[in-house]
Amino acid sequence: MALEILKYPDERLKTLSEPVTLFDQALRDFVRELEQTMRAGPGGVGIAAPQVGRFQRIVLVDCSVTRKPVPNHGYLVLINPEVTQWEGMEVGREGCMSVPDYTGNVIRAERIHLVAQDLDGNTQEFDCEGFEARAVQHEMDHLDGLLFLDRLVSRRNDLFRRKVYQTQAKNTPAQD
């Protein structure tokens, strides 16, 4: 069952998320519902728990379903994620299920080193680059109460009204 997505300007989207401390069946059940919600969305490659009103540091990303799948790690469940290193900067177009009517140009690191926990609380590390690095950074922003709107290069020149919210990932810009 898909969960309801909070939409901008809902003030709850500005909420700082708390770390996950209990790795139990309830967490697994929530992640399963969160994944269903991500996959039900038009073109979504990621989702963060705060987007459905759960203010815990949980992010899902799956760039294998996009037109830019290489390189990527496939379906990632990132609990309490933290970027420990980053390199390079690149401007790219992003969209968001919480901001369905707009896309915008955002500067992100081109490559990141990421540390997170899995559903059992085990530490895992990933080196992400390109589209996957952008998607992870976008989703992690939700954990800190930030939207891509907060990171636009220029509100005047880099925010674009979306003509049609595409239903296939291969036809959409980076979005969660």
Order of alpha helices (4+ residues) and beta strands (2+ residues): alpha-beta-beta-beta-beta-beta-alpha-beta-beta
